[in-house]
């Protein structure tokens, strides 16, 4: 896989109470990823960007909600998220200022 592709696979970290709890208890971090990203691509991208060892990757497709805009109905885009489990002793710090 090309370096260019790996740099585009991860779109954003998902930071919420649920993901913070997952990070504390089971070393799992959540990311918004490209809809066509594969598990090996996600693993390589996280290992390259954050210099950590990934033990497991789980992906989930999130269906977009149907929303009303005045009288017209609209639909938000579907998207994909990945839960990445890190090896023992590994950590990703999104909030840390160095």
N, C-alpha and C positions, 0 to 999 in steps of 0.2 A: 504494500500500500504506500502511496506517495506521501511525503511529508506535508504537502499542501492539503491533501484530503484529510489527514489526521488533525491538522490545525482547525479544520472547519467542522469536524464531527460534533464537538461539544459546543452548544450554543450558549448555555448559562447554567450556573449552579442553582438548584432549587433550595431556598433558605426559608424554612418555616419552623414552627414548633415541632411538628412531626419529624422533619428531617434532622433537627437538632437533637431530638431524643434518640433517633436511630444512630446518629453519629456517636453519641455518648455511650449507648448501651452495646451496640454491635458493630461499630466501625463501618457503618454503611453511609454512603453519601449519594445524594440524588442530583442528577443533571438533566437538563432539557437537551435533547440530541436531535440530529437530523432524522427525518422520518424514514430514510432509507439506510440508516446506519446499522451495521451488524455488531454483534457482541465482540468479535475479535477486534474490530475497528475501535470500539468504545474502550476496550481494555488497553490497547496500544496508545490511544490518545491520552487517557488519564495517566498511564505510566510515564509517558513522555513529558506531558505538561507539568505534572506535580512531583515527578521523580519518586514515586511510591510503587509498591508491589501490590497488584490486584489479584485477589484470590477468586472472586466470583462476580459475574455481571448478570443482573436480571433486568429485563425491559418490559415496559407496559405502554400500550397505546391508549391515549386519552382522547375520547370523543369530544368534539367541540359542542358547546351548548347552543341550543336554539334560543335566540334573543329577539325581542321585539324592538324595532326602531320606529316609534310612532305607530303608523298603521301597517307598516311592512314588517315581515318576518325576515330575520337574517340568521346566519349560522356562523359561529366562530370556527376557525380552522381546527382540524384534528392535529394532535402533536404526539410526540413520543418522549418518554422519560426513561432514564436508566438508573437503577440502584446498583452502586458499585461497592463491593465489600473489599476492604483492605486487609493485608496480612497483619498478624499480631505485631504491635509496636509501631505501626505506620499511622500517619495522621495528615489531614489536610486542614489548614487553617485559613478560612476565607476572610475572617475579620481582623487577623493580626496585622499590625503595622510594624514593619521592620525598620 
